[in-house]
């Protein structure tokens, strides 16, 4: 199943997608990686600060830092399932 965007050429609408499926998959994984990196920016700095205050917070900080990476892993799984 693919979403077809209108490619209007002289009033006619073609039935082909606006971008190829591989380009759409690359865009999806790239945007997921960008979002995960943006989330890790704030989480990582907070985790380092919490670990500097209390060494027992290292485990929690590590888990919270790795958690956004599951977005990229799930995006890759979806790409492999759909292509």
Secondary structure, DSSP 8 states (H G I E B T S, - for coil): -------EETTEE-SS-SS-HHHHHHHHHHHHHHHHHHHHHHHHHHHHHHHHH-GGGHHHHHHHHHHTHHHHHHHHHHHHHH-
